[in-house]
Structure formats: structure tokens, C-alpha cells
Amino acid sequence: MAMTGPSRVAPLILRLAAGAALVFHAYQILFGAEPFSAFVERVRGLNLPLADVAPPEILAYVAAWGALAGGALLILGFVTRIAALVNACTVVVYIWKLCLGADLLDGIRSGYAYPAGYEYPLLVLAAALALVFTGPGALSIDGLLMGRRKE
């Protein structure tokens, strides 16, 4: 069933919110007050299985620039499903390595889901997966390009 009327705005809202969050976070990593080398050291400390194939410096650059470019692509609605899928995979690794390692039950008992918080990345993941499955919507570059092909 195609989205009509006001429901056409829903994917736009998801794209703008998830894209802006990704761009803002990636910009802070790449150009913020803390040097990029600190992010590289955090990536090194994650002990990712890919560390044997790609050095942590490369993985850090891919993650940061991927979030910046992917977030911008989501905002524009261009190659949306691919950008959303790539960022969803990155966020899954973030949640897996940084958020789920804590004692979740202790956090819930103390009134917090987790001191470092997995709520924000979980919302970004949900928005990205929703865009993977629903697509960018008509109010996007992808929507404009696909609309022209159908005519």
C-alpha cells in the first residue's frame, strides 16, 4: 500500500532525525574538541574481530566518515536504503560492544537503563531499519528519481 496524504511525511521525519543525529555525532568525532586519535584508541579498545583484517585506524575512519556521509545521504534521501543499512550495521556494533557489556539489570534497578545509555543508538538503529524496510518515501531524491522511471 502506497503512502498518501500526511503519511508521506513519515519517512521524511525519520530520515531527517536519524540523518541529523548521525551527521552531528560524526562531526563531533571528526572535528570536535577531542582529537580523532582518541576515537581511534576507543576503536582499538573494542577488540573487533575485523582488527586482524583492517587496522583500528581504518575502521575508525570508515565508521566516522560513513556516519557523516551516510547521515547526509539520509537527509537528502539519496541511496537511502544502502545508507540506512550501513549505518544500522555500525550502530549494531556500537550497541554490542559499548552498551550491552554492562549489567543491564543493575542499571534498571537504579532507575537508569544503562549509565552510558543505549537509548539513543537504539532509536537511531530503529529509524535506520525502518528506512531499510520502507524506503525513503516520495519526498526524497530517491523518490523523485524512481517517480521519473515509472513514467
N, C-alpha and C positions, 0 to 999 in steps of 0.2 A: 504494500500500500504506500503510495507516494505521500509525502508531507505536503500539506496545503495550508494556506492561511497562516495564522500565527505560529503553527508548529514548525514552519520553515525556519524560524529563528533559533530553534533549539540547538542544532549543530553549530551555528554561528557562535552562540554563547559558550558552548563547550570549547570550541576552537580558540576563541579569544582568551578565555580564562586559563586553559591549560597552556596555550602558547605564551601568554604573558608571564605566567609563573616560571616556565622553562627558560625563557629569554632572560628574565630578571635574575634567576638563580645562576645561570651560566655566565652572565655578565659579571656578577659578583666574583665568581671563581676566576674568570679570566683577567678581569681588570680592576678588581676590588682592592681594598687596602692591604689584604693579606697577599703575600707573593704566591704566584702559581706553584712554586716549588713546594709549598706547604700542602697543596692539594695533591701533588704527585706523591708526597710522602704518605698521605692518608690512603691513596690508592695502593701504594706499596704495602701498607699495613693490612690491607684486606685479604692478602694471600689468595688472590683469584686464581682459579685453575688455568686461565689463559696466560699467566705470568711466564710460563715456560715458552710460549709461542711469541708473545709480544711483551716487550718490557713495560713496566708500570708507567713510564713517561708517555709512551704511545697510547696506552689505554686511557690515561688521564686526558690527553689531548683529544682523543676520539670522543670520550664522554662529554667533555666541556663544550667542544665545538659542535658536537652532534646535538646537544641540548639547545645551544644557541641557534644553529641553523634549523633544526627540527622545530623549535618553538616558533621561529619566524615563518616557516612553511605552514605551520598550523594556523597562525594568524591570517595568512594570506589565503589559506585553503587550497594550496597547490601541492600536488602529490601527497595528499593528506593521509591516506591510509598507510603509506610507507613511512612517512614521518611519525605518525602516531605509533606504529608498530615498533620502530627503532627506539623511540623514547619509552614506550611501555617496557621493553626488554631492559633498558638501562635502569628504570625505576624498580623493576623486579629485583635486579641485582642489589640496588641500594637498600631496599626493604630487607632482603635476605641477609645481607652482610652487616648492615648497621642497625637495623631495628629489631629483628627477631632474635638477636642474640641475648637480649636482656630477659630477666624474669618477668614475663608479662603479668602473671597473677599478682606479684608484689606491687606492681605499678597500679593495677586496678584497685587493689585493696587500699592503697594510699590515696586514691582519688584521681590518679592520672593513668592514662592508658600506657604510657611509657615516658620516662623523663625526656628522652631525646625526641620523642614524638614520631609516630609513623602515620599520623592522620593526614598530614599534608601530602606525603608521597602516595598514600593510598588513594586520595582524591584525584591526584594527577594521573595515577595508574587507571582509575575507573574512567576518567574522562578520555584518556588515550584509547583504552579498549573500546569504549562506546563509539569513538570515531572510527576505529578499525572496522567495527561491525556495521555501523550505519552509514559511513561515508561522510563527506564534508558538507553535504546539503547543497541546495541550489544557490545559496548566497555565498559563492566561493569561486575562485579561479577554476578549480576542477569542474564545478557545476556549470560555469559558462562554457568551458571547452567541451564538456560532454553534451550540453544542450545544442551546440552547433553541429556536432557529429550526427545527432539524431535527425536533424532536418534534411 
